[in-house]
């Protein structure tokens, strides 16, 4: 198997993994809507608000958001400051991207993975609970998603870097 085939297999595998992950976590949006409809009905129709809706809403939305980040990167739908970037040719854009991934992206994501893993380990060790409501929900499973999402983002960043490097070198 050639280096090109290995790189292409890696890129396609990472793209697919992040697509499956994002689609699975996208269902949290449905759960979030249903939960909030229930909370609104309980609060305003039956005058019996829940103690768990606030905690569940940020946990579900936060999970939905961070677990879709790598997929967004795979589709190049991330936010860019493209005042100048959009004026470059595809090869020029690829050169910029291939230059900035090692300087900015990889170090930041690696810090996020390391910090997130430490934070998740502490949360599990203490069985951390939320502090914002009377429910005191377990938050350690949610915190665990941070290093997982960052690792998926790192994998996708490597795939995007390989794509950019290929275009920068070959011009297409």
C-alpha positions, -999 to 999 in steps of 0.1 A, spaced: 0 0 0 15 34 -10 18 64 12 -9 81 -8 -33 52 -2 -25 51 36 -31 89 38 -64 86 19 -75 57 40 -67 77 72 -85 108 59 -116 88 49 -117 69 81 -114 100 103 -141 118 82 -164 88 86 -158 85 123 -165 122 129 -196 120 107 -210 90 126 -202 107 159 -218 140 149 -249 123 136 -253 103 168 -249 134 190 -272 154 168 -301 134 183 -294 153 215 -310 183 199 -343 164 197 -340 153 233 -332 189 243 -363 202 225 -385 176 241 -371 182 275 -375 219 273 -411 216 260 -418 194 290 -402 219 313 -422 248 299 -454 229 302 -446 217 337 -436 253 348 -464 274 331 -493 250 327 -490 228 358 -471 253 380 -446 225 389 -412 233 375 -385 206 374 -353 208 393 -333 191 366 -341 210 333 -314 237 336 -286 212 343 -299 188 316 -302 216 290 -265 228 292 -253 192 294 -272 181 264 -264 212 243 -228 212 254 -224 176 244 -242 182 211 -219 212 204 -185 198 213 -190 164 198 -199 180 164 -168 202 163 -146 178 144 -174 171 118 -177 209 112 -140 211 106 -142 181 82 -167 201 61 -147 233 64 -177 250 80 -158 265 109 -156 302 114 -127 319 96 -115 355 96 -114 354 58 -110 391 49 -78 382 31 -80 344 31 -108 342 5 -87 363 -19 -61 336 -22 -62 307 -47 -70 273 -34 -33 265 -34 -25 297 -15 -52 289 10 -37 254 14 -3 268 20 -17 291 47 -36 262 63 -7 238 61 15 265 78 -10 273 106 -20 238 116 14 230 133 18 265 147 -17 272 161 -41 243 158 -21 213 170 -6 229 201 -40 243 211 -58 210 207 -31 191 224 -33 214 254 -71 210 254 -67 172 254 -42 172 282 -61 197 303 -94 180 295 -81 146 305 -68 159 338 -100 177 344 -121 146 336 -99 124 358 -104 148 387 -142 149 380 -144 111 381 -122 108 412 -145 132 431 -177 121 414 -183 158 407 -218 172 409 -232 204 395 -234 233 419 -259 255 401 -292 238 411 -307 218 439 -306 187 417 -268 184 421 -265 162 390 -235 141 383 -214 161 358 -183 139 354 -197 120 324 -202 153 306 -167 166 315 -153 134 300 -166 144 266 -142 174 265 -109 153 260 -128 129 237 -141 157 215 -106 173 215 -91 140 204 -116 137 176 -107 173 167 -70 164 167 -76 135 143 -97 157 120 -70 184 122 -44 158 111 -67 148 82 -72 185 72 -35 191 75 -27 162 51 -54 176 27 -39 211 28 -3 198 24 -13 177 -6 -30 208 -23 0 230 -13 25 206 -28 5 194 -59 -15 225 -65 -48 207 -66 
